[in-house]
Amino acid sequence: MKKHEVIHFYKSGGFNHLVNVSVDDNLFAAVTFTDSEVKRIEQKYPLAKGNLFALVDGVEIKLKN
């Protein structure tokens, strides 16, 4: 099975700000977060709230809360 590298980021001030990079052979698992993971991300990166994206194989995906 193919490993997917997913870059998670948020946008602010015209720039993309890196949150983390996931590598998984399950694409769904690579692009989703649990509630506690989202809370940790928003605590560390307040501007990511409602503004979280994933980049998968060159395709940008806006993640929903």
N, C-alpha and C positions, 0 to 999 in steps of 0.2 A: 504494500500500500504506500502511496505517496505521502511524504511528510510535508505538511503545510507550515510555512513560516508566516506568522501574522504579526504585523506591527500595529500596536495600539497607541493612539495619540489623541490630543485635543488641539483645537485651533484657537489661537489668540494673537491679536496684533498682526495679522497677516502671515503668521508663521505656524508650522505644525510642531507641537511639543511632544516629545517621546514620553510615553508612560511605561510601556514594557513591550517585550517581544516574546511571543509564544511559538513553540514548535510542537506540532502534534500530528499524528496521522488521522485523527478525527477532526475534520474541519469545524464541525459544530462546537466541539469542546474548545477549540482554539479561539473562536470568536466570541464565546459567551463567558460571562462572569456570574458568580453567585452574588447574592445581596451583600454579604459581608465583604466580598472583594470590591464591589462597587463603592461601598462606604469607605473602605480603606483608601481607594484611589481618590475619591472626592475629598477625603480628609487631607491627603498629601498634596493633591492638585485641585484646589477649589474651583479653578476655572474650567475643569473638566466636567463639572456637573451639567448634565443635559447636552454636552458638547463632546462626546466621546466617539471616536472613529476607529475603524480597523482598515488596514491596507492588506489585501489578499491578492496575490498574483497580479499586482498592478491595478487592482480595482479597489476604490475607496468606498467603504460602507459606513453609514452613520448608524451607530448602535443606539437602540431605544432603551429607556429606563425600565 
